């Protein structure tokens, strides 16, 4: 599924595989990913999407399994984290906390984790990867849950 989505995104940008991977990944590795012969890591996927200014939430939207609210909040959380804007992050946490919706429980935890790491200046590479994996895992769960409901 990810391989198909990557190809869709690349084609929508009218990029060759070389253009898509330039300065980010090895083209031959990317070709194997698109052909479902290799798996891309979360870190490499995020680097690739970030390099082309594609929000992670927009990438997952192509699977048709994420609600608009989740996409909006995920995009805001990602941008806030990248900009290290503590005030906006704190405001997002308050908004999510007040929504009190079950679907946002994991997003609340994600915001709290990011907020804690920024405040305590503990944003090492491993922590950033862990937070990215949590976000992607949450979206994957949303996708699977949506498929079981339909």
DAUR-V494353 format. One record per helix or strand. SS is the DSSP state (alpha for helix, beta for strand). FROM is the first residue (numbers start at 1). LEN is the number of residues. Records with the same first field share a line. If there is no record, write none. Layout:
BEGIN
SS->FROM-LEN + FROM-LEN
END
This chain:
BEGIN
alpha->2-11 + 17-5 + 27-8 + 42-10 + 56-6 + 68-16 + 86-14 + 102-18 + 125-25
END
